[in-house]
């Protein structure tokens, strides 16, 4: 079982989303779903693991 990490997904409009996921790819998919649900046109710029979550 893989450990869930918290990823910070940065958007091009200056906002960010904190997503709990097993990988950055999973975090990207979850963030994209949230963006679409909010009917936003923001684009994902970068994804980083929160520093407190690093091993």
N, C-alpha and C positions, 0 to 999 in steps of 0.2 A: 504494500500500500504506500503510495507516495505522499509526502508531507505537503500540506497546503501552505503556500506562501502568500503574502500580501504584495501585490504589484501596484505601482502608481502609474496609471496610463495618462500621459500628457496629451492634450488636444491642441489643435492649432488656434483655437479661440482664447487660449490662456487658462482654460479650466483644466481640472484633472479629476480622475476617478480612481478610487482605491478599490481594487478587485482581489478577492481571495480566490486563488487558483493553484493548480499543481504545476503549471508551466506558463511561460510568457505567451505561448501560442493560445492556450486556453483563456488567459486573461484578455488577449486581443479579441477573441470571439465573444466573450462575455461583455466587454466594453462596447463592441460594435452593436450587439443586441440592445444594450441600454441606450446608445446614441440613436438607433433607429426607433426605439420605443418612444423616445422624447421628441421625435420628429425633428431632430437637429441635423445640420449639414456639416458639423464639425468633423475634422479629420484627425486620426491618431498620428501624433508626431514621434513619440517615443514611449517605451515601456521600461520601467526600472523596478527592481526589487527594493522594497523599503529597507533602509539600512538596519533597522532594529531586527529585521527578519533574516539577515544573512547569517550563515553558519560560521 
